[in-house]
Amino acid sequence: MAICISVALAGACVSVGGGITFLGLIAPHIARRLVGATHAKVLLLSAALGGLLLLSANTLG
């Protein structure tokens, strides 16, 4: 039930804000999986990863 609610909320955010909102939602989760729970590393990597994801999506598009 919680997964369904979180998917619905993420979908609502993306539909209102666009694709950049999805990057803002997903980049910190990917960064946390890559470096662990250290907040300083997650913050820096999520900013870099979000920019990299946006750049690669625009290049492919």
PQR file with spaces between the fields and no chain letter, atoms N, CA, C, O and H, PARSE charges and radii, in Angstrom:
ATOM       1  N    MET     1       0.824   -1.190    0.000 -0.4000 1.5000
ATOM       2  CA   MET     1       0.000    0.000    0.000 -0.0000 2.0000
ATOM       3  C    MET     1       0.868    1.254    0.000  0.5500 1.7000
ATOM       4  O    MET     1       0.570    2.224   -0.697 -0.5500 1.4000
ATOM       5  N    ALA     2       1.956    1.227    0.797 -0.4000 1.5000
ATOM       6  CA   ALA     2       2.837    2.391    0.863 -0.0000 2.0000
ATOM       7  C    ALA     2       3.555    2.622   -0.465  0.5500 1.7000
ATOM       8  O    ALA     2       3.786    3.767   -0.854 -0.5500 1.4000
ATOM       9  H    ALA     2       2.197    0.439    1.363  0.4000 1.0000
ATOM      10  N    ILE     3       3.908    1.545   -1.160 -0.4000 1.5000
ATOM      11  CA   ILE     3       4.565    1.691   -2.455 -0.0000 2.0000
ATOM      12  C    ILE     3       3.609    2.314   -3.466  0.5500 1.7000
ATOM      13  O    ILE     3       4.015    3.172   -4.250 -0.5500 1.4000
ATOM      14  H    ILE     3       3.721    0.615   -0.844  0.4000 1.0000
ATOM      15  N    CYS     4       2.368    1.901   -3.457 -0.4000 1.5000
ATOM      16  CA   CYS     4       1.375    2.475   -4.370 -0.0000 2.0000
ATOM      17  C    CYS     4       1.166    3.959   -4.100  0.5500 1.7000
ATOM      18  O    CYS     4       1.041    4.750   -5.035 -0.5500 1.4000
ATOM      19  H    CYS     4       2.038    1.205   -2.819  0.4000 1.0000
ATOM      20  N    ILE     5       1.127    4.338   -2.839 -0.4000 1.5000
ATOM      21  CA   ILE     5       0.955    5.744   -2.488 -0.0000 2.0000
ATOM      22  C    ILE     5       2.180    6.557   -2.917  0.5500 1.7000
ATOM      23  O    ILE     5       2.038    7.661   -3.442 -0.5500 1.4000
ATOM      24  H    ILE     5       1.229    3.696   -2.079  0.4000 1.0000
ATOM      25  N    SER     6       3.383    6.014   -2.695 -0.4000 1.5000
ATOM      26  CA   SER     6       4.584    6.749   -3.085 -0.0000 2.0000
ATOM      27  C    SER     6       4.705    6.879   -4.595  0.5500 1.7000
ATOM      28  O    SER     6       5.170    7.907   -5.086 -0.5500 1.4000
ATOM      29  H    SER     6       3.499    5.117   -2.269  0.4000 1.0000
ATOM      30  N    VAL     7       4.299    5.867   -5.335 -0.4000 1.5000
ATOM      31  CA   VAL     7       4.314    5.954   -6.799 -0.0000 2.0000
ATOM      32  C    VAL     7       3.305    6.991   -7.276  0.5500 1.7000
ATOM      33  O    VAL     7       3.588    7.753   -8.200 -0.5500 1.4000
ATOM      34  H    VAL     7       3.921    5.031   -4.936  0.4000 1.0000
ATOM      35  N    ALA     8       2.139    7.023   -6.657 -0.4000 1.5000
ATOM      36  CA   ALA     8       1.135    8.016   -7.039 -0.0000 2.0000
ATOM      37  C    ALA     8       1.609    9.433   -6.728  0.5500 1.7000
ATOM      38  O    ALA     8       1.384   10.343   -7.526 -0.5500 1.4000
ATOM      39  H    ALA     8       1.910    6.403   -5.906  0.4000 1.0000
ATOM      40  N    LEU     9       2.252    9.630   -5.598 -0.4000 1.5000
ATOM      41  CA   LEU     9       2.769   10.957   -5.255 -0.0000 2.0000
ATOM      42  C    LEU     9       3.899   11.376   -6.192  0.5500 1.7000
ATOM      43  O    LEU     9       3.960   12.534   -6.603 -0.5500 1.4000
ATOM      44  H    LEU     9       2.434    8.890   -4.951  0.4000 1.0000
ATOM      45  N    ALA    10       4.784   10.461   -6.529 -0.4000 1.5000
ATOM      46  CA   ALA    10       5.862   10.777   -7.467 -0.0000 2.0000
ATOM      47  C    ALA    10       5.292   11.103   -8.838  0.5500 1.7000
ATOM      48  O    ALA    10       5.763   12.030   -9.497 -0.5500 1.4000
ATOM      49  H    ALA    10       4.735    9.520   -6.194  0.4000 1.0000
ATOM      50  N    GLY    11       4.294   10.362   -9.272 -0.4000 1.5000
ATOM      51  CA   GLY    11       3.651   10.646  -10.552 -0.0000 2.0000
ATOM      52  C    GLY    11       2.957   11.997  -10.566  0.5500 1.7000
ATOM      53  O    GLY    11       3.005   12.712  -11.567 -0.5500 1.4000
ATOM      54  H    GLY    11       3.912    9.609   -8.737  0.4000 1.0000
ATOM      55  N    ALA    12       2.314   12.352   -9.462 -0.4000 1.5000
ATOM      56  CA   ALA    12       1.665   13.656   -9.371 -0.0000 2.0000
ATOM      57  C    ALA    12       2.689   14.782   -9.416  0.5500 1.7000
ATOM      58  O    ALA    12       2.463   15.799  -10.072 -0.5500 1.4000
ATOM      59  H    ALA    12       2.276   11.772   -8.649  0.4000 1.0000
ATOM      60  N    CYS    13       3.800   14.614   -8.731 -0.4000 1.5000
ATOM      61  CA   CYS    13       4.856   15.636   -8.754 -0.0000 2.0000
ATOM      62  C    CYS    13       5.430   15.808  -10.152  0.5500 1.7000
ATOM      63  O    CYS    13       5.668   16.934  -10.589 -0.5500 1.4000
ATOM      64  H    CYS    13       3.984   13.788   -8.198  0.4000 1.0000
ATOM      65  N    VAL    14       5.653   14.719  -10.848 -0.4000 1.5000
ATOM      66  CA   VAL    14       6.208   14.791  -12.194 -0.0000 2.0000
ATOM      67  C    VAL    14       5.199   15.408  -13.158  0.5500 1.7000
ATOM      68  O    VAL    14       5.584   16.170  -14.045 -0.5500 1.4000
ATOM      69  H    VAL    14       5.460   13.804  -10.492  0.4000 1.0000
ATOM      70  N    SER    15       3.924   15.093  -13.000 -0.4000 1.5000
ATOM      71  CA   SER    15       2.932   15.659  -13.910 -0.0000 2.0000
ATOM      72  C    SER    15       2.773   17.157  -13.717  0.5500 1.7000
ATOM      73  O    SER    15       2.491   17.875  -14.676 -0.5500 1.4000
ATOM      74  H    SER    15       3.611   14.474  -12.279  0.4000 1.0000
ATOM      75  N    VAL    16       2.948   17.636  -12.501 -0.4000 1.5000
ATOM      76  CA   VAL    16       2.836   19.075  -12.246 -0.0000 2.0000
ATOM      77  C    VAL    16       4.129   19.803  -12.604  0.5500 1.7000
ATOM      78  O    VAL    16       4.098   20.850  -13.249 -0.5500 1.4000
ATOM      79  H    VAL    16       3.177   17.052  -11.722  0.4000 1.0000
ATOM      80  N    GLY    17       5.244   19.255  -12.191 -0.4000 1.5000
ATOM      81  CA   GLY    17       6.514   19.955  -12.348 -0.0000 2.0000
ATOM      82  C    GLY    17       7.303   19.620  -13.592  0.5500 1.7000
ATOM      83  O    GLY    17       8.190   20.384  -13.972 -0.5500 1.4000
ATOM      84  H    GLY    17       5.269   18.403  -11.667  0.4000 1.0000
ATOM      85  N    GLY    18       7.019   18.524  -14.230 -0.4000 1.5000
ATOM      86  CA   GLY    18       7.754   18.125  -15.421 -0.0000 2.0000
ATOM      87  C    GLY    18       8.871   17.154  -15.099  0.5500 1.7000
ATOM      88  O    GLY    18       8.985   16.658  -13.978 -0.5500 1.4000
ATOM      89  H    GLY    18       6.298   17.903  -13.921  0.4000 1.0000
ATOM      90  N    GLY    19       9.682   16.894  -16.091 -0.4000 1.5000
ATOM      91  CA   GLY    19      10.751   15.908  -15.965 -0.0000 2.0000
ATOM      92  C    GLY    19      11.852   16.306  -15.007  0.5500 1.7000
ATOM      93  O    GLY    19      12.491   15.441  -14.410 -0.5500 1.4000
ATOM      94  H    GLY    19       9.590   17.297  -17.001  0.4000 1.0000
ATOM      95  N    ILE    20      12.089   17.613  -14.845 -0.4000 1.5000
ATOM      96  CA   ILE    20      13.129   18.057  -13.932 -0.0000 2.0000
ATOM      97  C    ILE    20      12.766   17.698  -12.497  0.5500 1.7000
ATOM      98  O    ILE    20      13.650   17.420  -11.687 -0.5500 1.4000
ATOM      99  H    ILE    20      11.570   18.316  -15.331  0.4000 1.0000
ATOM     100  N    THR    21      11.489   17.701  -12.178 -0.4000 1.5000
ATOM     101  CA   THR    21      11.046   17.297  -10.843 -0.0000 2.0000
ATOM     102  C    THR    21      11.389   15.839  -10.583  0.5500 1.7000
ATOM     103  O    THR    21      11.773   15.477   -9.472 -0.5500 1.4000
ATOM     104  H    THR    21      10.771   17.927  -12.836  0.4000 1.0000
ATOM     105  N    PHE    22      11.253   15.007  -11.602 -0.4000 1.5000
ATOM     106  CA   PHE    22      11.607   13.593  -11.447 -0.0000 2.0000
ATOM     107  C    PHE    22      13.087   13.445  -11.139  0.5500 1.7000
ATOM     108  O    PHE    22      13.465   12.624  -10.303 -0.5500 1.4000
ATOM     109  H    PHE    22      10.941   15.302  -12.505  0.4000 1.0000
ATOM     110  N    LEU    23      13.923   14.221  -11.797 -0.4000 1.5000
ATOM     111  CA   LEU    23      15.355   14.178  -11.505 -0.0000 2.0000
ATOM     112  C    LEU    23      15.641   14.618  -10.079  0.5500 1.7000
ATOM     113  O    LEU    23      16.506   14.052   -9.410 -0.5500 1.4000
ATOM     114  H    LEU    23      13.616   14.888  -12.476  0.4000 1.0000
ATOM     115  N    GLY    24      14.913   15.629   -9.613 -0.4000 1.5000
ATOM     116  CA   GLY    24      15.079   16.084   -8.242 -0.0000 2.0000
ATOM     117  C    GLY    24      14.645   15.043   -7.227  0.5500 1.7000
ATOM     118  O    GLY    24      15.168   15.001   -6.113 -0.5500 1.4000
ATOM     119  H    GLY    24      14.210   16.088  -10.156  0.4000 1.0000
ATOM     120  N    LEU    25      13.700   14.212   -7.602 -0.4000 1.5000
ATOM     121  CA   LEU    25      13.240   13.157   -6.703 -0.0000 2.0000
ATOM     122  C    LEU    25      14.153   11.929   -6.723  0.5500 1.7000
ATOM     123  O    LEU    25      14.348   11.287   -5.691 -0.5500 1.4000
ATOM     124  H    LEU    25      13.275   14.247   -8.507  0.4000 1.0000
ATOM     125  N    ILE    26      14.705   11.603   -7.876 -0.4000 1.5000
ATOM     126  CA   ILE    26      15.417   10.339   -8.012 -0.0000 2.0000
ATOM     127  C    ILE    26      16.924   10.458   -7.795  0.5500 1.7000
ATOM     128  O    ILE    26      17.545    9.487   -7.362 -0.5500 1.4000
ATOM     129  H    ILE    26      14.546   12.124   -8.715  0.4000 1.0000
ATOM     130  N    ALA    27      17.530   11.599   -8.078 -0.4000 1.5000
ATOM     131  CA   ALA    27      18.987   11.745   -7.966 -0.0000 2.0000
ATOM     132  C    ALA    27      19.504   11.496   -6.542  0.5500 1.7000
ATOM     133  O    ALA    27      20.514   10.807   -6.395 -0.5500 1.4000
ATOM     134  H    ALA    27      17.025   12.387   -8.430  0.4000 1.0000
ATOM     135  N    PRO    28      18.863   12.024   -5.486 -0.5600 1.5000
ATOM     136  CA   PRO    28      19.385   11.719   -4.144  0.2800 2.0000
ATOM     137  C    PRO    28      19.299   10.242   -3.761  0.5500 1.7000
ATOM     138  O    PRO    28      20.141    9.740   -3.016 -0.5500 1.4000
ATOM     139  N    HIS    29      18.296    9.560   -4.265 -0.4000 1.5000
ATOM     140  CA   HIS    29      18.169    8.131   -3.954 -0.0000 2.0000
ATOM     141  C    HIS    29      19.266    7.325   -4.650  0.5500 1.7000
ATOM     142  O    HIS    29      19.819    6.391   -4.070 -0.5500 1.4000
ATOM     143  H    HIS    29      17.612    9.967   -4.870  0.4000 1.0000
ATOM     144  N    ILE    30      19.574    7.686   -5.879 -0.4000 1.5000
ATOM     145  CA   ILE    30      20.666    7.005   -6.587 -0.0000 2.0000
ATOM     146  C    ILE    30      21.997    7.302   -5.900  0.5500 1.7000
ATOM     147  O    ILE    30      22.829    6.411   -5.733 -0.5500 1.4000
ATOM     148  H    ILE    30      19.125    8.445   -6.350  0.4000 1.0000
ATOM     149  N    ALA    31      22.192    8.563   -5.503 -0.4000 1.5000
ATOM     150  CA   ALA    31      23.443    8.945   -4.838 -0.0000 2.0000
ATOM     151  C    ALA    31      23.604    8.207   -3.518  0.5500 1.7000
ATOM     152  O    ALA    31      24.706    7.774   -3.182 -0.5500 1.4000
ATOM     153  H    ALA    31      21.516    9.287   -5.639  0.4000 1.0000
ATOM     154  N    ARG    32      22.523    8.060   -2.768 -0.4000 1.5000
ATOM     155  CA   ARG    32      22.612    7.362   -1.488 -0.0000 2.0000
ATOM     156  C    ARG    32      22.972    5.899   -1.693  0.5500 1.7000
ATOM     157  O    ARG    32      23.705    5.324   -0.888 -0.5500 1.4000
ATOM     158  H    ARG    32      21.627    8.413   -3.040  0.4000 1.0000
ATOM     159  N    ARG    33      22.470    5.293   -2.754 -0.4000 1.5000
ATOM     160  CA   ARG    33      22.837    3.902   -3.041 -0.0000 2.0000
ATOM     161  C    ARG    33      24.309    3.785   -3.425  0.5500 1.7000
ATOM     162  O    ARG    33      24.946    2.770   -3.144 -0.5500 1.4000
ATOM     163  H    ARG    33      21.875    5.760   -3.408  0.4000 1.0000
ATOM     164  N    LEU    34      24.851    4.824   -4.067 -0.4000 1.5000
ATOM     165  CA   LEU    34      26.239    4.763   -4.517 -0.0000 2.0000
ATOM     166  C    LEU    34      27.249    5.001   -3.404  0.5500 1.7000
ATOM     167  O    LEU    34      28.274    4.321   -3.357 -0.5500 1.4000
ATOM     168  H    LEU    34      24.334    5.649   -4.295  0.4000 1.0000
ATOM     169  N    VAL    35      26.986    5.962   -2.493 -0.4000 1.5000
ATOM     170  CA   VAL    35      27.994    6.329   -1.502 -0.0000 2.0000
ATOM     171  C    VAL    35      27.608    6.030   -0.067  0.5500 1.7000
ATOM     172  O    VAL    35      28.440    6.204    0.824 -0.5500 1.4000
ATOM     173  H    VAL    35      26.153    6.514   -2.531  0.4000 1.0000
ATOM     174  N    GLY    36      26.410    5.596    0.198 -0.4000 1.5000
ATOM     175  CA   GLY    36      26.000    5.331    1.569 -0.0000 2.0000
ATOM     176  C    GLY    36      25.240    6.508    2.151  0.5500 1.7000
ATOM     177  O    GLY    36      24.728    7.352    1.415 -0.5500 1.4000
ATOM     178  H    GLY    36      25.734    5.454   -0.525  0.4000 1.0000
ATOM     179  N    ALA    37      25.167    6.564    3.478 -0.4000 1.5000
ATOM     180  CA   ALA    37      24.311    7.547    4.134 -0.0000 2.0000
ATOM     181  C    ALA    37      25.048    8.784    4.632  0.5500 1.7000
ATOM     182  O    ALA    37      24.472    9.567    5.386 -0.5500 1.4000
ATOM     183  H    ALA    37      25.583    5.879    4.076  0.4000 1.0000
ATOM     184  N    THR    38      26.291    8.984    4.240 -0.4000 1.5000
ATOM     185  CA   THR    38      27.031   10.167    4.652 -0.0000 2.0000
ATOM     186  C    THR    38      26.442   11.385    3.946  0.5500 1.7000
ATOM     187  O    THR    38      26.488   11.485    2.719 -0.5500 1.4000
ATOM     188  H    THR    38      26.759    8.348    3.628  0.4000 1.0000
ATOM     189  N    HIS    39      25.886   12.313    4.733 -0.4000 1.5000
ATOM     190  CA   HIS    39      25.121   13.416    4.150 -0.0000 2.0000
ATOM     191  C    HIS    39      25.957   14.335    3.271  0.5500 1.7000
ATOM     192  O    HIS    39      25.471   14.811    2.245 -0.5500 1.4000
ATOM     193  H    HIS    39      25.848   12.233    5.729  0.4000 1.0000
ATOM     194  N    ALA    40      27.190   14.590    3.648 -0.4000 1.5000
ATOM     195  CA   ALA    40      28.035   15.480    2.845 -0.0000 2.0000
ATOM     196  C    ALA    40      28.307   14.875    1.471  0.5500 1.7000
ATOM     197  O    ALA    40      28.267   15.575    0.459 -0.5500 1.4000
ATOM     198  H    ALA    40      27.585   14.203    4.481  0.4000 1.0000
ATOM     199  N    LYS    41      28.579   13.591    1.440 -0.4000 1.5000
ATOM     200  CA   LYS    41      28.839   12.926    0.155 -0.0000 2.0000
ATOM     201  C    LYS    41      27.564   12.820   -0.676  0.5500 1.7000
ATOM     202  O    LYS    41      27.597   13.006   -1.893 -0.5500 1.4000
ATOM     203  H    LYS    41      28.612   13.022    2.262  0.4000 1.0000
ATOM     204  N    VAL    42      26.446   12.523   -0.027 -0.4000 1.5000
ATOM     205  CA   VAL    42      25.180   12.390   -0.749 -0.0000 2.0000
ATOM     206  C    VAL    42      24.773   13.720   -1.366  0.5500 1.7000
ATOM     207  O    VAL    42      24.290   13.754   -2.498 -0.5500 1.4000
ATOM     208  H    VAL    42      26.419   12.371    0.961  0.4000 1.0000
ATOM     209  N    LEU    43      24.959   14.811   -0.639 -0.4000 1.5000
ATOM     210  CA   LEU    43      24.583   16.128   -1.139 -0.0000 2.0000
ATOM     211  C    LEU    43      25.386   16.499   -2.375  0.5500 1.7000
ATOM     212  O    LEU    43      24.825   16.947   -3.375 -0.5500 1.4000
ATOM     213  H    LEU    43      25.351   14.783    0.281  0.4000 1.0000
ATOM     214  N    LEU    44      26.687   16.315   -2.308 -0.4000 1.5000
ATOM     215  CA   LEU    44      27.526   16.658   -3.451 -0.0000 2.0000
ATOM     216  C    LEU    44      27.257   15.747   -4.651  0.5500 1.7000
ATOM     217  O    LEU    44      27.155   16.213   -5.786 -0.5500 1.4000
ATOM     218  H    LEU    44      27.142   15.951   -1.495  0.4000 1.0000
ATOM     219  N    LEU    45      27.145   14.457   -4.387 -0.4000 1.5000
ATOM     220  CA   LEU    45      26.938   13.522   -5.491 -0.0000 2.0000
ATOM     221  C    LEU    45      25.548   13.673   -6.105  0.5500 1.7000
ATOM     222  O    LEU    45      25.398   13.521   -7.317 -0.5500 1.4000
ATOM     223  H    LEU    45      27.227   14.079   -3.465  0.4000 1.0000
ATOM     224  N    SER    46      24.532   13.968   -5.300 -0.4000 1.5000
ATOM     225  CA   SER    46      23.199   14.111   -5.863 -0.0000 2.0000
ATOM     226  C    SER    46      23.109   15.355   -6.745  0.5500 1.7000
ATOM     227  O    SER    46      22.397   15.343   -7.749 -0.5500 1.4000
ATOM     228  H    SER    46      24.654   14.091   -4.315  0.4000 1.0000
ATOM     229  N    ALA    47      23.812   16.418   -6.392 -0.4000 1.5000
ATOM     230  CA   ALA    47      23.841   17.604   -7.249 -0.0000 2.0000
ATOM     231  C    ALA    47      24.538   17.302   -8.565  0.5500 1.7000
ATOM     232  O    ALA    47      24.047   17.670   -9.632 -0.5500 1.4000
ATOM     233  H    ALA    47      24.391   16.428   -5.576  0.4000 1.0000
ATOM     234  N    ALA    48      25.675   16.635   -8.490 -0.4000 1.5000
ATOM     235  CA   ALA    48      26.410   16.286   -9.706 -0.0000 2.0000
ATOM     236  C    ALA    48      25.646   15.272  -10.542  0.5500 1.7000
ATOM     237  O    ALA    48      25.607   15.376  -11.768 -0.5500 1.4000
ATOM     238  H    ALA    48      26.074   16.336   -7.623  0.4000 1.0000
ATOM     239  N    LEU    49      25.049   14.307   -9.891 -0.4000 1.5000
ATOM     240  CA   LEU    49      24.308   13.264  -10.602 -0.0000 2.0000
ATOM     241  C    LEU    49      23.047   13.818  -11.259  0.5500 1.7000
ATOM     242  O    LEU    49      22.700   13.420  -12.371 -0.5500 1.4000
ATOM     243  H    LEU    49      25.081   14.223   -8.895  0.4000 1.0000
ATOM     244  N    GLY    50      22.366   14.728  -10.582 -0.4000 1.5000
ATOM     245  CA   GLY    50      21.194   15.357  -11.173 -0.0000 2.0000
ATOM     246  C    GLY    50      21.537   16.136  -12.426  0.5500 1.7000
ATOM     247  O    GLY    50      20.828   16.063  -13.429 -0.5500 1.4000
ATOM     248  H    GLY    50      22.648   15.052   -9.679  0.4000 1.0000
ATOM     249  N    GLY    51      22.637   16.888  -12.364 -0.4000 1.5000
ATOM     250  CA   GLY    51      23.086   17.621  -13.556 -0.0000 2.0000
ATOM     251  C    GLY    51      23.502   16.693  -14.676  0.5500 1.7000
ATOM     252  O    GLY    51      23.209   16.948  -15.844 -0.5500 1.4000
ATOM     253  H    GLY    51      23.214   16.947  -11.549  0.4000 1.0000
ATOM     254  N    LEU    52      24.181   15.623  -14.327 -0.4000 1.5000
ATOM     255  CA   LEU    52      24.615   14.648  -15.333 -0.0000 2.0000
ATOM     256  C    LEU    52      23.422   13.938  -15.977  0.5500 1.7000
ATOM     257  O    LEU    52      23.403   13.726  -17.189 -0.5500 1.4000
ATOM     258  H    LEU    52      24.420   15.415  -13.378  0.4000 1.0000
ATOM     259  N    LEU    53      22.436   13.575  -15.170 -0.4000 1.5000
ATOM     260  CA   LEU    53      21.234   12.934  -15.716 -0.0000 2.0000
ATOM     261  C    LEU    53      20.477   13.878  -16.649  0.5500 1.7000
ATOM     262  O    LEU    53      20.006   13.461  -17.707 -0.5500 1.4000
ATOM     263  H    LEU    53      22.451   13.747  -14.185  0.4000 1.0000
ATOM     264  N    LEU    54      20.361   15.147  -16.260 -0.4000 1.5000
ATOM     265  CA   LEU    54      19.666   16.118  -17.089 -0.0000 2.0000
ATOM     266  C    LEU    54      20.413   16.351  -18.391  0.5500 1.7000
ATOM     267  O    LEU    54      19.801   16.421  -19.457 -0.5500 1.4000
ATOM     268  H    LEU    54      20.744   15.486  -15.400  0.4000 1.0000
ATOM     269  N    LEU    55      21.729   16.472  -18.309 -0.4000 1.5000
ATOM     270  CA   LEU    55      22.539   16.678  -19.510 -0.0000 2.0000
ATOM     271  C    LEU    55      22.440   15.490  -20.452  0.5500 1.7000
ATOM     272  O    LEU    55      22.290   15.670  -21.661 -0.5500 1.4000
ATOM     273  H    LEU    55      22.226   16.416  -17.443  0.4000 1.0000
ATOM     274  N    SER    56      22.521   14.284  -19.918 -0.4000 1.5000
ATOM     275  CA   SER    56      22.443   13.100  -20.774 -0.0000 2.0000
ATOM     276  C    SER    56      21.044   12.924  -21.367  0.5500 1.7000
ATOM     277  O    SER    56      20.908   12.482  -22.508 -0.5500 1.4000
ATOM     278  H    SER    56      22.643   14.137  -18.936  0.4000 1.0000
ATOM     279  N    ALA    57      20.004   13.266  -20.601 -0.4000 1.5000
ATOM     280  CA   ALA    57      18.641   13.157  -21.138 -0.0000 2.0000
ATOM     281  C    ALA    57      18.429   14.168  -22.268  0.5500 1.7000
ATOM     282  O    ALA    57      17.801   13.844  -23.275 -0.5500 1.4000
ATOM     283  H    ALA    57      20.114   13.625  -19.674  0.4000 1.0000
ATOM     284  N    ASN    58      18.947   15.384  -22.108 -0.4000 1.5000
ATOM     285  CA   ASN    58      18.801   16.376  -23.166 -0.0000 2.0000
ATOM     286  C    ASN    58      19.629   16.001  -24.390  0.5500 1.7000
ATOM     287  O    ASN    58      19.209   16.254  -25.519 -0.5500 1.4000
ATOM     288  H    ASN    58      19.457   15.647  -21.289  0.4000 1.0000
ATOM     289  N    THR    59      20.792   15.405  -24.184 -0.4000 1.5000
ATOM     290  CA   THR    59      21.618   14.992  -25.304 -0.0000 2.0000
ATOM     291  C    THR    59      20.940   13.865  -26.087  0.5500 1.7000
ATOM     292  O    THR    59      20.932   13.874  -27.318 -0.5500 1.4000
ATOM     293  H    THR    59      21.133   15.199  -23.267  0.4000 1.0000
ATOM     294  N    LEU    60      20.376   12.904  -25.370 -0.4000 1.5000
ATOM     295  CA   LEU    60      19.686   11.809  -26.053 -0.0000 2.0000
ATOM     296  C    LEU    60      18.397   12.290  -26.731  0.5500 1.7000
ATOM     297  O    LEU    60      18.021   11.805  -27.798 -0.5500 1.4000
ATOM     298  H    LEU    60      20.383   12.897  -24.370  0.4000 1.0000
ATOM     299  N    GLY    61      17.739   13.246  -26.092 -0.4000 1.5000
ATOM     300  CA   GLY    61      16.483   13.769  -26.663 -0.0000 2.0000
ATOM     301  C    GLY    61      16.727   14.625  -27.859  0.5500 1.7000
ATOM     302  O    GLY    61      15.779   15.140  -28.453 -0.5500 1.4000
ATOM     303  H    GLY    61      18.044   13.640  -25.225  0.4000 1.0000
